[in-house]
Amino acid sequence: MKIITVAAAVILNKQNQLLLVRKQNTEYFMQVGGKLEPNELPEHTMLREIDEEIGGQATIQQFIGRFETLAANEVNHQLISYVYQVELAQYPQINAEIAEMKWIDLDDQQTLLAPLTKEIVIPWCKQNLSY
């Protein structure tokens, strides 16, 4: 099985909704983020991808962890994800290869979610947010 290594951002609004994006020609909604360049630190990847995908600066609030799941859009690929909670400096705008962006409730049942989002991010949010 091939491995893809990415950095992914957990971005929440004041209503504790999670920001997800869907890349062009794909079905699954996922965290903002992307593949690490050679010799690039995951933190740098994530801040670069936030700027490229939703346009703007962000601040890392905490490192959530390193996780392994199946990749959403690449068959027979394992995903290694460095996941960070991030705060945006301004309202996100669709950029680059993003087809769609939306805020979802943590109990959303309608949206087709990437494995990382469904198996790791949403349970983490539910566990770590005070409602």
VOGUTI-315446 format. One record per residue (C-alpha): residue number from 1; x, y, z. Coordinates in pm, 1 decimal, always signed. Layout:
BEGIN
<atom><seq>NUM</seq><east>X</east><north>Y</north><up>Z</up></atom>
...
//
This chain:
BEGIN
<atom><seq>1</seq><east>+0.0</east><north>+0.0</north><up>+0.0</up></atom>
<atom><seq>2</seq><east>+136.3</east><north>+342.5</north><up>-94.2</up></atom>
<atom><seq>3</seq><east>+166.6</east><north>+611.4</north><up>+172.1</up></atom>
<atom><seq>4</seq><east>+70.7</east><north>+978.4</north><up>+145.2</up></atom>
<atom><seq>5</seq><east>+191.7</east><north>+1211.8</north><up>+419.4</up></atom>
<atom><seq>6</seq><east>-12.0</east><north>+1526.7</north><up>+481.8</up></atom>
<atom><seq>7</seq><east>-67.2</east><north>+1806.1</north><up>+729.6</up></atom>
<atom><seq>8</seq><east>-430.8</east><north>+1880.2</north><up>+814.6</up></atom>
<atom><seq>9</seq><east>-602.9</east><north>+2169.9</north><up>+990.1</up></atom>
<atom><seq>10</seq><east>-887.7</east><north>+2147.6</north><up>+1239.3</up></atom>
<atom><seq>11</seq><east>-1064.3</east><north>+2483.4</north><up>+1201.1</up></atom>
<atom><seq>12</seq><east>-1369.0</east><north>+2555.0</north><up>+1415.1</up></atom>
<atom><seq>13</seq><east>-1597.1</east><north>+2857.2</north><up>+1426.4</up></atom>
<atom><seq>14</seq><east>-1765.7</east><north>+3008.7</north><up>+1733.2</up></atom>
<atom><seq>15</seq><east>-2062.1</east><north>+2771.6</north><up>+1684.0</up></atom>
<atom><seq>16</seq><east>-1820.2</east><north>+2474.3</north><up>+1709.0</up></atom>
<atom><seq>17</seq><east>-1873.9</east><north>+2391.8</north><up>+1342.8</up></atom>
<atom><seq>18</seq><east>-1587.8</east><north>+2234.1</north><up>+1150.4</up></atom>
<atom><seq>19</seq><east>-1455.1</east><north>+2385.9</north><up>+826.0</up></atom>
<atom><seq>20</seq><east>-1424.1</east><north>+2126.9</north><up>+548.9</up></atom>
<atom><seq>21</seq><east>-1329.2</east><north>+2151.1</north><up>+182.3</up></atom>
<atom><seq>22</seq><east>-1384.2</east><north>+1933.8</north><up>-123.0</up></atom>
<atom><seq>23</seq><east>-1119.5</east><north>+1940.3</north><up>-394.9</up></atom>
<atom><seq>24</seq><east>-1218.7</east><north>+1954.6</north><up>-761.0</up></atom>
<atom><seq>25</seq><east>-1313.9</east><north>+1617.8</north><up>-914.6</up></atom>
<atom><seq>26</seq><east>-1349.4</east><north>+1446.3</north><up>-575.0</up></atom>
<atom><seq>27</seq><east>-1646.7</east><north>+1344.8</north><up>-360.9</up></atom>
<atom><seq>28</seq><east>-1519.6</east><north>+1359.9</north><up>-3.9</up></atom>
<atom><seq>29</seq><east>-1508.8</east><north>+1661.3</north><up>+226.2</up></atom>
<atom><seq>30</seq><east>-1193.1</east><north>+1684.6</north><up>+435.7</up></atom>
<atom><seq>31</seq><east>-972.1</east><north>+1912.1</north><up>+642.3</up></atom>
<atom><seq>32</seq><east>-787.6</east><north>+2196.0</north><up>+477.5</up></atom>
<atom><seq>33</seq><east>-431.7</east><north>+2076.3</north><up>+424.5</up></atom>
<atom><seq>34</seq><east>-212.7</east><north>+1886.2</north><up>+187.0</up></atom>
<atom><seq>35</seq><east>+93.8</east><north>+1684.2</north><up>+104.9</up></atom>
<atom><seq>36</seq><east>+431.6</east><north>+1768.5</north><up>+253.6</up></atom>
<atom><seq>37</seq><east>+699.3</east><north>+1891.0</north><up>+12.6</up></atom>
<atom><seq>38</seq><east>+1041.6</east><north>+1721.0</north><up>+45.3</up></atom>
<atom><seq>39</seq><east>+1211.8</east><north>+1833.2</north><up>+370.2</up></atom>
<atom><seq>40</seq><east>+913.3</east><north>+2050.5</north><up>+466.8</up></atom>
<atom><seq>41</seq><east>+793.5</east><north>+2050.9</north><up>+826.6</up></atom>
<atom><seq>42</seq><east>+424.4</east><north>+1960.4</north><up>+870.4</up></atom>
<atom><seq>43</seq><east>+355.6</east><north>+2298.7</north><up>+1036.5</up></atom>
<atom><seq>44</seq><east>+493.0</east><north>+2481.2</north><up>+731.3</up></atom>
<atom><seq>45</seq><east>+294.2</east><north>+2257.5</north><up>+495.8</up></atom>
<atom><seq>46</seq><east>-26.7</east><north>+2329.9</north><up>+680.8</up></atom>
<atom><seq>47</seq><east>+17.8</east><north>+2707.1</north><up>+690.4</up></atom>
<atom><seq>48</seq><east>+114.4</east><north>+2706.7</north><up>+319.5</up></atom>
<atom><seq>49</seq><east>-187.4</east><north>+2493.6</north><up>+226.7</up></atom>
<atom><seq>50</seq><east>-424.8</east><north>+2713.2</north><up>+429.2</up></atom>
<atom><seq>51</seq><east>-293.7</east><north>+3014.2</north><up>+239.1</up></atom>
<atom><seq>52</seq><east>-324.1</east><north>+2833.4</north><up>-97.6</up></atom>
<atom><seq>53</seq><east>-662.6</east><north>+2665.2</north><up>-41.4</up></atom>
<atom><seq>54</seq><east>-865.8</east><north>+2917.4</north><up>+159.1</up></atom>
<atom><seq>55</seq><east>-650.7</east><north>+3228.8</north><up>+128.8</up></atom>
<atom><seq>56</seq><east>-501.3</east><north>+3374.5</north><up>+439.5</up></atom>
<atom><seq>57</seq><east>-290.4</east><north>+3356.0</north><up>+748.2</up></atom>
<atom><seq>58</seq><east>-348.8</east><north>+3122.3</north><up>+1039.0</up></atom>
<atom><seq>59</seq><east>-213.0</east><north>+3054.9</north><up>+1386.0</up></atom>
<atom><seq>60</seq><east>-142.2</east><north>+2705.1</north><up>+1514.1</up></atom>
<atom><seq>61</seq><east>-312.5</east><north>+2657.1</north><up>+1850.6</up></atom>
<atom><seq>62</seq><east>-199.7</east><north>+2301.5</north><up>+1918.3</up></atom>
<atom><seq>63</seq><east>-62.9</east><north>+1983.2</north><up>+1767.5</up></atom>
<atom><seq>64</seq><east>-338.1</east><north>+1720.4</north><up>+1797.0</up></atom>
<atom><seq>65</seq><east>-134.4</east><north>+1422.9</north><up>+1681.0</up></atom>
<atom><seq>66</seq><east>-6.6</east><north>+1194.5</north><up>+1405.5</up></atom>
<atom><seq>67</seq><east>-268.9</east><north>+955.0</north><up>+1271.5</up></atom>
<atom><seq>68</seq><east>-293.3</east><north>+679.7</north><up>+1011.7</up></atom>
<atom><seq>69</seq><east>-612.8</east><north>+625.4</north><up>+812.0</up></atom>
<atom><seq>70</seq><east>-707.8</east><north>+528.4</north><up>+459.0</up></atom>
<atom><seq>71</seq><east>-684.3</east><north>+806.8</north><up>+202.4</up></atom>
<atom><seq>72</seq><east>-1020.1</east><north>+945.4</north><up>+87.8</up></atom>
<atom><seq>73</seq><east>-961.7</east><north>+999.1</north><up>-283.4</up></atom>
<atom><seq>74</seq><east>-667.3</east><north>+769.9</north><up>-365.7</up></atom>
<atom><seq>75</seq><east>-752.1</east><north>+398.0</north><up>-371.8</up></atom>
<atom><seq>76</seq><east>-504.8</east><north>+165.2</north><up>-194.0</up></atom>
<atom><seq>77</seq><east>-324.8</east><north>+453.9</north><up>-26.3</up></atom>
<atom><seq>78</seq><east>-261.8</east><north>+495.6</north><up>+342.7</up></atom>
<atom><seq>79</seq><east>-269.6</east><north>+846.3</north><up>+481.6</up></atom>
<atom><seq>80</seq><east>-30.1</east><north>+963.1</north><up>+751.1</up></atom>
<atom><seq>81</seq><east>-165.3</east><north>+1290.3</north><up>+887.4</up></atom>
<atom><seq>82</seq><east>-13.4</east><north>+1550.7</north><up>+1115.1</up></atom>
<atom><seq>83</seq><east>-320.0</east><north>+1723.0</north><up>+1256.5</up></atom>
<atom><seq>84</seq><east>-323.4</east><north>+2070.4</north><up>+1412.3</up></atom>
<atom><seq>85</seq><east>-590.2</east><north>+2290.2</north><up>+1561.3</up></atom>
<atom><seq>86</seq><east>-568.2</east><north>+2622.4</north><up>+1383.1</up></atom>
<atom><seq>87</seq><east>-726.7</east><north>+2964.2</north><up>+1410.3</up></atom>
<atom><seq>88</seq><east>-777.4</east><north>+3170.3</north><up>+1095.2</up></atom>
<atom><seq>89</seq><east>-692.9</east><north>+3538.8</north><up>+1083.0</up></atom>
<atom><seq>90</seq><east>-981.0</east><north>+3614.8</north><up>+845.5</up></atom>
<atom><seq>91</seq><east>-1286.4</east><north>+3454.7</north><up>+686.9</up></atom>
<atom><seq>92</seq><east>-1188.1</east><north>+3171.2</north><up>+447.7</up></atom>
<atom><seq>93</seq><east>-1235.7</east><north>+3201.9</north><up>+69.9</up></atom>
<atom><seq>94</seq><east>-1221.6</east><north>+2921.0</north><up>-186.5</up></atom>
<atom><seq>95</seq><east>-890.3</east><north>+2918.8</north><up>-376.4</up></atom>
<atom><seq>96</seq><east>-661.7</east><north>+2686.1</north><up>-574.2</up></atom>
<atom><seq>97</seq><east>-806.4</east><north>+2337.7</north><up>-636.5</up></atom>
<atom><seq>98</seq><east>-1097.5</east><north>+2372.8</north><up>-392.8</up></atom>
<atom><seq>99</seq><east>-1440.5</east><north>+2314.5</north><up>-547.3</up></atom>
<atom><seq>100</seq><east>-1651.6</east><north>+2360.2</north><up>-236.4</up></atom>
<atom><seq>101</seq><east>-1611.7</east><north>+2472.3</north><up>+123.7</up></atom>
<atom><seq>102</seq><east>-1856.1</east><north>+2440.2</north><up>+411.3</up></atom>
<atom><seq>103</seq><east>-1898.0</east><north>+2450.7</north><up>+787.3</up></atom>
<atom><seq>104</seq><east>-2054.1</east><north>+2131.6</north><up>+924.9</up></atom>
<atom><seq>105</seq><east>-2204.3</east><north>+2048.7</north><up>+1261.5</up></atom>
<atom><seq>106</seq><east>-2015.4</east><north>+1775.4</north><up>+1445.3</up></atom>
<atom><seq>107</seq><east>-2319.7</east><north>+1546.9</north><up>+1423.2</up></atom>
<atom><seq>108</seq><east>-2363.3</east><north>+1602.2</north><up>+1045.7</up></atom>
<atom><seq>109</seq><east>-2498.6</east><north>+1287.3</north><up>+877.7</up></atom>
<atom><seq>110</seq><east>-2543.0</east><north>+1427.1</north><up>+523.8</up></atom>
<atom><seq>111</seq><east>-2189.1</east><north>+1510.7</north><up>+417.7</up></atom>
<atom><seq>112</seq><east>-1959.5</east><north>+1250.7</north><up>+261.5</up></atom>
<atom><seq>113</seq><east>-1656.4</east><north>+1269.1</north><up>+492.5</up></atom>
<atom><seq>114</seq><east>-1297.4</east><north>+1157.7</north><up>+442.4</up></atom>
<atom><seq>115</seq><east>-1181.6</east><north>+878.7</north><up>+678.8</up></atom>
<atom><seq>116</seq><east>-952.1</east><north>+1116.9</north><up>+871.5</up></atom>
<atom><seq>117</seq><east>-1240.9</east><north>+1358.7</north><up>+931.8</up></atom>
<atom><seq>118</seq><east>-1489.0</east><north>+1088.4</north><up>+1032.5</up></atom>
<atom><seq>119</seq><east>-1260.7</east><north>+860.1</north><up>+1236.5</up></atom>
<atom><seq>120</seq><east>-1021.1</east><north>+1106.3</north><up>+1401.0</up></atom>
<atom><seq>121</seq><east>-1113.7</east><north>+1475.2</north><up>+1374.6</up></atom>
<atom><seq>122</seq><east>-1483.9</east><north>+1472.1</north><up>+1466.3</up></atom>
<atom><seq>123</seq><east>-1435.6</east><north>+1238.2</north><up>+1767.7</up></atom>
<atom><seq>124</seq><east>-1144.7</east><north>+1458.8</north><up>+1883.3</up></atom>
<atom><seq>125</seq><east>-1358.8</east><north>+1773.0</north><up>+1851.0</up></atom>
<atom><seq>126</seq><east>-1646.5</east><north>+1615.3</north><up>+2042.9</up></atom>
<atom><seq>127</seq><east>-1408.2</east><north>+1507.0</north><up>+2319.4</up></atom>
<atom><seq>128</seq><east>-1215.8</east><north>+1832.2</north><up>+2348.3</up></atom>
<atom><seq>129</seq><east>-1474.5</east><north>+2104.6</north><up>+2298.7</up></atom>
<atom><seq>130</seq><east>-1676.5</east><north>+2246.5</north><up>+2580.8</up></atom>
<atom><seq>131</seq><east>-2028.4</east><north>+2309.8</north><up>+2456.7</up></atom>
//
